Amino acid sequence: MKALIVDDENKARRLLEQLLREECPQITEILQASDLMGAVEIINQEHPKIVYLDIEMPNHSGLQILEVLGTATINFQIIFTTAYN
């Protein structure tokens, strides 16, 4: 299964990737994006089954993903992540 990690902080992406590799053997490929627009490109090209999506990022909030994807078929699960309380 492919997973996509979307976070503007490289350290957060690396930490989550490490946790997924250690704890989720069913995830065979881990993709990364540093912003929402890059994530949309990867989603359209790679079709991940799960997207770990940071809420607070420069320029776009992760919550805007459905607006950005528009009428595209959503065939993946989203887990929102954040470092904020």
N, CA, C and O of each residue as an XYZ file, in Angstrom:
340
protein
N       0.840     -1.166      0.000
C       0.000      0.000      0.000
C       0.895      1.243      0.000
O       1.911      1.286      0.694
N       0.510      2.239     -0.776
C       1.232      3.510     -0.816
C       0.644      4.483      0.196
O      -0.570      4.553      0.390
N       1.538      5.230      0.834
C       1.123      6.284      1.754
C       1.829      7.566      1.342
O       2.926      7.532      0.784
N       1.193      8.690      1.621
C       1.757     10.002      1.336
C       1.782     10.808      2.627
O       0.773     10.921      3.323
N       2.947     11.366      2.937
C       3.103     12.249      4.094
C       3.222     13.678      3.565
O       4.084     13.975      2.737
N       2.349     14.556      4.051
C       2.357     15.950      3.611
C       2.590     16.832      4.834
O       1.748     16.911      5.728
N       3.738     17.489      4.857
C       4.074     18.374      5.972
C       5.149     19.338      5.479
O       6.053     18.935      4.747
N       5.059     20.598      5.871
C       6.053     21.576      5.447
C       7.363     21.432      6.217
O       8.379     21.999      5.814
N       7.352     20.690      7.309
C       8.556     20.500      8.108
C       9.200     19.153      7.788
O       8.603     18.098      8.000
N      10.421     19.207      7.278
C      11.140     18.001      6.890
C      11.317     17.037      8.070
O      11.176     15.825      7.914
N      11.626     17.582      9.242
C      11.829     16.747     10.427
C      10.561     15.962     10.769
O      10.643     14.788     11.131
N       9.413     16.584     10.659
C       8.145     15.913     10.942
C       7.883     14.809      9.921
O       7.411     13.730     10.280
N       8.185     15.072      8.651
C       8.005     14.041      7.618
C       8.909     12.842      7.875
O       8.475     11.696      7.764
N      10.160     13.109      8.215
C      11.103     12.013      8.467
C      10.693     11.183      9.676
O      10.789      9.956      9.649
N      10.237     11.844     10.737
C       9.819     11.127     11.946
C       8.618     10.243     11.659
O       8.596      9.078     12.057
N       7.617     10.784     10.973
C       6.438      9.987     10.656
C       6.804      8.830      9.727
O       6.288      7.724      9.884
N       7.682      9.076      8.771
C       8.116      7.995      7.879
C       8.781      6.875      8.677
O       8.513      5.698      8.436
N       9.636      7.230      9.615
C      10.303      6.227     10.440
C       9.280      5.409     11.232
O       9.380      4.183     11.298
N       8.309      6.079     11.826
C       7.275      5.370     12.589
C       6.470      4.429     11.699
O       6.168      3.303     12.094
N       6.128      4.886     10.512
C       5.360      4.035      9.600
C       6.169      2.819      9.179
O       5.630      1.714      9.119
N       7.446      2.999      8.888
C       8.294      1.867      8.486
C       8.417      0.846      9.607
O       8.457     -0.357      9.352
N       8.478      1.322     10.851
C       8.619      0.423     11.997
C       7.312     -0.267     12.378
O       7.323     -1.430     12.781
N       6.196      0.430     12.255
C       4.934     -0.062     12.814
C       3.887     -0.508     11.794
O       2.899     -1.134     12.177
N       4.070     -0.208     10.528
C       3.034     -0.498      9.530
C       3.625     -1.246      8.334
O       3.863     -0.645      7.286
N       3.860     -2.537      8.481
C       4.474     -3.292      7.388
C       3.610     -3.363      6.129
O       4.125     -3.655      5.049
N       2.320     -3.105      6.247
C       1.441     -3.118      5.082
C       1.670     -1.916      4.164
O       1.245     -1.925      3.008
N       2.341     -0.885      4.679
C       2.701      0.270      3.850
C       4.028     -0.053      3.181
O       5.061     -0.142      3.843
N       3.993     -0.225      1.883
C       5.176     -0.654      1.134
C       5.917      0.494      0.464
O       7.089      0.358      0.114
N       5.238      1.626      0.285
C       5.872      2.784     -0.342
C       5.399      4.044      0.360
O       4.201      4.251      0.556
N       6.365      4.890      0.740
C       6.045      6.135      1.430
C       6.521      7.301      0.576
O       7.713      7.455      0.311
N       5.571      8.111      0.155
C       5.841      9.297     -0.658
C       5.778     10.521      0.248
O       5.183     10.465      1.325
N       6.385     11.622     -0.177
C       6.377     12.830      0.637
C       6.143     14.065     -0.205
O       6.545     14.135     -1.366
N       5.478     15.052      0.412
C       5.288     16.365     -0.196
C       5.424     17.402      0.913
O       5.073     17.149      2.065
N       5.942     18.574      0.545
C       6.139     19.623      1.544
C       5.037     20.678      1.525
O       5.038     21.588      2.355
N       4.095     20.564      0.581
C       2.982     21.514      0.532
C       1.765     20.858     -0.129
O       1.858     19.779     -0.716
N       0.651     21.527     -0.018
C      -0.602     20.960     -0.496
C      -0.621     20.780     -2.015
O      -1.120     19.771     -2.512
N      -0.088     21.737     -2.742
C      -0.115     21.634     -4.197
C       0.768     20.476     -4.684
O       0.408     19.768     -5.624
N       1.907     20.293     -4.046
C       2.760     19.147     -4.367
C       2.069     17.842     -4.027
O       2.207     16.853     -4.746
N       1.325     17.839     -2.931
C       0.579     16.640     -2.536
C      -0.472     16.280     -3.568
O      -0.646     15.105     -3.891
N      -1.169     17.271     -4.088
C      -2.204     17.019     -5.094
C      -1.594     16.395     -6.344
O      -2.173     15.478     -6.926
N      -0.433     16.883     -6.757
C       0.250     16.295     -7.913
C       0.573     14.826     -7.668
O       0.340     13.977     -8.528
N       1.113     14.534     -6.482
C       1.459     13.150     -6.149
C       0.213     12.282     -6.059
O       0.215     11.146     -6.535
N      -0.841     12.796     -5.461
C      -2.095     12.030     -5.359
C      -2.601     11.672     -6.748
O      -3.003     10.532     -6.983
N      -2.587     12.623     -7.665
C      -3.082     12.369     -9.015
C      -2.206     11.401     -9.794
O      -2.710     10.662    -10.639
N      -0.909     11.391     -9.530
C       0.008     10.521    -10.265
C       0.180      9.146     -9.627
O       0.232      8.136    -10.329
N       0.269      9.107     -8.309
C       0.650      7.878     -7.604
C      -0.510      7.126     -6.945
O      -0.379      5.938     -6.651
N      -1.623      7.788     -6.711
C      -2.819      7.177     -6.121
C      -2.545      6.466     -4.784
O      -2.774      5.263     -4.661
N      -2.058      7.210     -3.794
C      -1.836      6.582     -2.488
C      -3.171      6.175     -1.865
O      -4.216      6.740     -2.186
N      -3.120      5.200     -0.982
C      -4.325      4.735     -0.288
C      -4.573      5.492      1.010
O      -5.693      5.521      1.519
N      -3.507      6.110      1.544
C      -3.649      6.869      2.780
C      -2.761      8.115      2.694
O      -1.639      8.064      2.191
N      -3.291      9.233      3.196
C      -2.555     10.505      3.170
C      -2.506     11.055      4.598
O      -3.537     11.316      5.217
N      -1.292     11.221      5.097
C      -1.069     11.864      6.389
C      -0.855     13.335      6.093
O       0.146     13.706      5.480
N      -1.778     14.172      6.519
C      -1.842     15.540      6.038
C      -1.760     16.546      7.181
O      -2.625     16.584      8.057
N      -0.711     17.355      7.157
C      -0.552     18.428      8.141
C      -1.645     19.470      7.920
O      -2.010     19.763      6.781
N      -2.157     20.019      8.997
C      -3.217     21.021      8.887
C      -2.629     22.398      8.603
O      -3.084     23.086      7.690
N      -1.621     22.809      9.375
C      -1.044     24.152      9.240
C       0.204     24.120      8.368
O       1.236     23.581      8.767
N       0.102     24.703      7.169
C       1.240     24.822      6.262
C       1.172     26.202      5.611
O       0.095     26.791      5.514
N       2.318     26.718      5.166
C       2.295     28.009      4.468
C       1.452     27.918      3.188
O       1.440     26.886      2.517
N       0.774     28.967      2.872
C      -0.035     29.130      1.653
C      -1.357     28.384      1.654
O      -2.361     28.941      1.209
N      -1.402     27.154      2.132
C      -2.650     26.385      2.147
C      -2.746     25.574      3.429
O      -1.741     25.098      3.955
N      -3.946     25.428      3.914
C      -4.212     24.535      5.031
C      -4.488     23.152      4.467
O      -5.053     23.022      3.381
N      -4.097     22.133      5.190
C      -4.423     20.777      4.777
C      -5.924     20.554      4.678
O      -6.386     19.675      3.951
N      -6.680     21.357      5.416
C      -8.139     21.232      5.377
C      -8.718     21.630      4.013
O      -9.876     21.332      3.723
N      -7.931     22.288      3.192
C      -8.393     22.729      1.879
C      -8.241     21.657      0.795
O      -8.503     21.931     -0.376
N      -7.835     20.474      1.157
C      -7.530     19.462      0.146
C      -8.720     19.159     -0.761
O      -8.542     18.976     -1.965
N      -9.908     19.103     -0.216
C     -11.075     18.793     -1.042
C     -11.377     19.923     -2.014
O     -11.813     19.675     -3.138
N     -11.149     21.170     -1.588
C     -11.326     22.310     -2.495
C     -10.340     22.233     -3.651
O     -10.710     22.470     -4.801
N      -9.096     21.905     -3.356
C      -8.048     21.864     -4.377
C      -8.255     20.690     -5.325
O      -8.035     20.827     -6.528
N      -8.672     19.547     -4.809
C      -8.896     18.377     -5.662
C     -10.131     18.538     -6.544
O     -10.231     17.913     -7.601
N     -11.055     19.363     -6.116
C     -12.244     19.618     -6.926
C     -13.106     18.383     -7.089
O     -13.474     17.738     -6.107
N     -13.426     18.056     -8.322
C     -14.341     16.944     -8.590
C     -13.625     15.609     -8.750
O     -14.247     14.617     -9.131
N     -12.341     15.573     -8.469
C     -11.584     14.318     -8.583
C     -12.152     13.279     -7.613
O     -12.642     13.621     -6.537
N     -12.080     12.048     -8.000
C     -12.540     10.955     -7.146
C     -11.586     10.813     -5.967
O     -10.373     10.697     -6.142
N     -12.145     10.824     -4.778
C     -11.353     10.666     -3.565
C     -11.390      9.186     -3.196
O     -12.391      8.692     -2.678
N     -10.298      8.489     -3.466
C     -10.252      7.055     -3.172
C      -9.096      6.753     -2.213
O      -8.385      5.760     -2.368
N      -8.927      7.627     -1.224
C      -7.894      7.436     -0.216
C      -8.428      7.929      1.120
O      -9.383      8.702      1.186
N      -7.783      7.459      2.179
C      -8.128      7.884      3.529
C      -7.202      9.038      3.915
O      -6.061      9.105      3.458
N      -7.697      9.939      4.756
C      -6.887     11.065      5.239
C      -6.775     10.969      6.759
O      -7.759     10.756      7.468
N      -5.553     11.132      7.225
C      -5.298     11.308      8.656
C      -4.658     12.676      8.804
O      -3.556     12.907      8.307
N      -5.339     13.574      9.481
C      -4.793     14.916      9.697
C      -3.777     14.866     10.823
O      -4.000     14.220     11.847
N      -2.655     15.555     10.625
C      -1.605     15.619     11.633
C      -1.314     17.090     11.929
O      -1.501     17.956     11.074
N      -0.856     17.357     13.145
C      -0.490     18.720     13.521
C       0.406     18.703     14.734
O       0.337     17.784     15.551
N       1.236     19.697     14.856
C       2.080     19.859     16.042
C       1.432     20.812     17.046
O       1.960     21.015     18.140
N       0.300     21.391     16.680
C      -0.390     22.346     17.547
C      -1.350     21.631     18.492
O      -1.861     20.555     18.181
N      -1.591     22.253     19.664
C      -2.556     21.689     20.634
C      -3.953     21.714     20.092
O      -4.886     21.281     20.769
